[in-house]
Amino acid sequence: MAFIPTISACLNGCTGITFNDTTGFYSSTNPYGWDNTVWKNQIDGSPYVTTATISISLNGGTATLINVLDKVQDSLFPEFELYQYTPTNSSGNFNLADGYYTITYTITDSNNATYSTDTTLVVYCNVACCVANKAVLLADQSCDDCSSQPFEDFLLADGILQALKATAESLGTAEFTKLLNKLQKLCGTSATGGCGCGCS
């Protein structure tokens, strides 16, 4: 059996990321799926999968390694949740950073064979919030003053956000990062500062 695991990464209301094993059972239509004895040895009950991890890296930086072996061994197939990534700040509030996340799912079996797959997820919740707040500021502006600074700030930020969304769809991480950095500077959510809008 040729086994290739698959994983999905989905935003969870902009507070975190949910990772699911989406490999499914082996079949004629899914030739790389889980065999019915892969995750647990049916003969003596001993685990067939000996290690299972998820590696999460933000913007190509240092990866965080998460052990998901228990989730695999205790799973209810064919699709199951591996992990919910919900980072918090020092105050205990959700703090999911914007950027591109590279997720690698790695499994080693009792024959010491290793199987790995990766996926990418882009997150831009904080800068989208910033642009929305800039739109709210326009509600207090006179319609006769379309050259006002809040109007110009919103037009610039919204234009960059739309380009960011288009880039995110094509998974162009280099261009995505450039646009994200520009928006973070406009919003004051980066180390380089900016005008700020209360979304950092």
C-alpha positions as CSV (number, residue, x, y, z in Angstrom):
1,M,0.0,0.0,0.0
2,A,1.3,3.4,-0.9
3,F,0.3,5.8,1.9
4,I,0.3,9.6,1.6
5,P,-1.3,11.5,4.5
6,T,-3.2,14.7,3.8
7,I,-4.1,17.5,6.2
8,S,-6.4,20.5,6.1
9,A,-5.9,23.8,7.9
10,C,-8.9,26.1,8.5
11,L,-9.3,29.4,10.2
12,N,-11.4,29.2,13.4
13,G,-13.1,32.5,13.5
14,C,-9.8,34.4,13.4
15,T,-8.9,33.1,16.9
16,G,-7.0,30.0,15.8
17,I,-6.4,27.3,13.2
18,T,-8.0,23.8,13.2
19,F,-6.0,21.0,11.7
20,N,-7.7,17.8,10.4
21,D,-6.4,14.6,9.0
22,T,-8.2,14.3,5.7
23,T,-6.4,11.2,4.4
24,G,-9.5,8.9,4.5
25,F,-9.6,5.1,4.2
26,Y,-7.8,3.2,1.5
27,S,-10.0,2.4,-1.5
28,S,-10.0,2.1,-5.2
29,T,-10.9,5.8,-5.4
30,N,-8.5,6.7,-2.6
31,P,-5.3,4.6,-3.3
32,Y,-3.1,6.6,-0.8
33,G,-5.5,6.4,2.2
34,W,-5.2,4.7,5.6
35,D,-5.3,0.9,5.6
36,N,-7.7,-0.5,8.2
37,T,-4.8,-1.7,10.2
38,V,-2.4,1.3,9.8
39,W,-3.0,3.3,13.0
40,K,-3.5,0.3,15.3
41,N,-2.2,-3.2,14.9
42,Q,-5.3,-5.4,14.8
43,I,-3.4,-8.6,15.9
44,D,-2.1,-7.6,19.3
45,G,-3.5,-4.0,19.7
46,S,0.0,-2.4,19.7
47,P,0.3,0.9,17.9
48,Y,1.3,0.8,14.2
49,V,1.9,4.6,14.1
50,T,4.8,5.3,16.5
51,T,5.2,9.1,16.0
52,A,2.9,11.8,14.6
53,T,3.6,15.5,14.7
54,I,2.5,18.8,13.2
55,S,5.1,21.5,12.6
56,I,3.8,25.1,12.4
57,S,6.0,27.9,11.0
58,L,4.9,31.5,10.6
59,N,6.5,33.4,7.6
60,G,9.2,30.8,7.3
61,G,10.4,31.3,10.8
62,T,11.2,28.8,13.6
63,A,8.7,26.0,13.6
64,T,6.7,24.9,16.6
65,L,6.4,21.1,16.9
66,I,3.2,19.5,18.2
67,N,2.8,15.9,19.2
68,V,-0.5,14.5,17.8
69,L,0.3,10.8,18.3
70,D,-2.6,10.3,20.7
71,K,-5.0,11.9,18.3
72,V,-4.0,9.5,15.5
73,Q,-4.1,6.4,17.7
74,D,-7.4,7.3,19.4
75,S,-9.0,8.6,16.2
76,L,-12.4,7.9,14.6
77,F,-11.7,7.6,10.9
78,P,-12.0,8.5,8.1
79,E,-11.5,12.2,9.0
80,F,-10.6,13.5,12.4
81,E,-9.3,16.6,14.2
82,L,-5.6,16.6,15.0
83,Y,-5.1,19.9,16.8
84,Q,-6.5,23.4,17.4
85,Y,-3.8,26.0,17.3
86,T,-5.1,29.0,19.4
87,P,-2.1,31.2,20.5
88,T,-2.7,33.8,23.2
89,N,-0.9,36.8,24.4
90,S,0.3,37.5,28.0
91,S,-3.2,38.7,29.0
92,G,-4.7,35.4,27.9
93,N,-6.5,36.9,24.8
94,F,-6.4,35.1,21.4
95,N,-3.5,36.4,19.4
96,L,-3.3,34.8,16.0
97,A,-0.7,36.7,14.0
98,D,-1.2,37.6,10.3
99,G,1.1,36.0,7.8
100,Y,1.6,32.7,6.0
101,Y,1.7,29.5,8.0
102,T,3.5,26.4,6.7
103,I,2.1,23.3,8.3
104,T,3.9,19.9,8.0
105,Y,2.3,16.7,9.1
106,T,4.7,13.8,9.7
107,I,4.0,10.2,10.6
108,T,6.4,7.4,11.4
109,D,5.2,3.8,11.6
110,S,6.6,0.8,13.5
111,N,8.6,-0.2,10.4
112,N,10.4,3.1,10.8
113,A,8.9,4.4,7.5
114,T,8.2,8.1,7.5
115,Y,5.3,9.8,5.7
116,S,5.0,13.6,5.4
117,T,2.9,16.2,3.7
118,D,2.6,20.0,4.0
119,T,0.2,22.8,3.3
120,T,0.1,26.6,3.6
121,L,-2.5,28.8,5.1
122,V,-2.5,32.6,4.9
123,V,-4.0,34.8,7.6
124,Y,-4.8,38.5,7.4
125,C,-7.5,38.9,10.1
126,N,-5.8,41.8,11.9
127,V,-5.2,44.0,8.9
128,A,-8.7,43.3,7.6
129,C,-10.0,44.5,10.9
130,C,-7.8,47.6,10.5
131,V,-9.3,48.4,7.1
132,A,-12.8,47.9,8.5
133,N,-12.1,50.4,11.3
134,K,-10.8,52.9,8.7
135,A,-14.2,52.5,6.9
136,V,-16.0,53.2,10.2
137,L,-14.0,56.5,10.5
138,L,-15.5,57.6,7.2
139,A,-19.0,57.6,8.7
140,D,-18.1,60.7,10.7
141,Q,-16.7,62.5,7.6
142,S,-18.7,65.0,5.5
143,C,-19.6,63.8,2.0
144,D,-18.4,67.1,0.7
145,D,-14.8,66.4,1.8
146,C,-13.7,63.4,-0.2
147,S,-10.1,64.6,0.0
148,S,-10.0,64.1,3.7
149,Q,-7.1,62.2,5.3
150,P,-9.4,59.4,6.6
151,F,-10.9,58.9,3.1
152,E,-7.4,58.7,1.5
153,D,-6.2,56.4,4.3
154,F,-9.1,54.1,3.7
155,L,-8.7,54.1,-0.1
156,L,-5.0,53.2,0.2
157,A,-5.5,50.5,2.9
158,D,-8.5,48.9,1.1
159,G,-6.7,48.8,-2.2
160,I,-3.7,47.0,-0.6
161,L,-6.1,44.7,1.2
162,Q,-7.8,43.7,-2.0
163,A,-4.4,43.0,-3.6
164,L,-3.5,41.0,-0.5
165,K,-6.6,38.8,-0.9
166,A,-5.9,38.2,-4.5
167,T,-2.3,37.2,-3.8
168,A,-3.5,35.0,-0.9
169,E,-5.6,33.0,-3.3
170,S,-2.6,32.2,-5.5
171,L,-0.4,31.4,-2.5
172,G,2.3,33.8,-3.6
173,T,4.0,34.0,-0.2
174,A,6.7,36.6,-1.2
175,E,4.2,39.1,-2.7
176,F,1.7,38.4,0.1
177,T,4.4,39.2,2.7
178,K,5.3,42.5,0.9
179,L,1.6,43.6,0.9
180,L,1.0,42.5,4.4
181,N,4.0,44.5,5.6
182,K,2.7,47.6,3.9
183,L,-0.7,47.2,5.6
184,Q,0.8,46.5,9.0
185,K,2.8,49.7,8.7
186,L,-0.4,51.7,7.8
187,C,-2.2,50.1,10.6
188,G,0.5,50.3,13.2
189,T,0.6,46.6,13.8
190,S,4.2,46.1,13.0
191,A,7.5,46.9,14.8
192,T,8.0,49.7,12.3
193,G,5.0,51.6,13.6
194,G,2.4,53.4,11.6
195,C,-0.7,55.5,12.0
196,G,-2.5,52.8,14.1
197,C,-6.2,52.0,14.3
198,G,-6.6,49.9,17.5
199,C,-6.5,46.5,15.7
200,S,-3.0,45.5,16.7
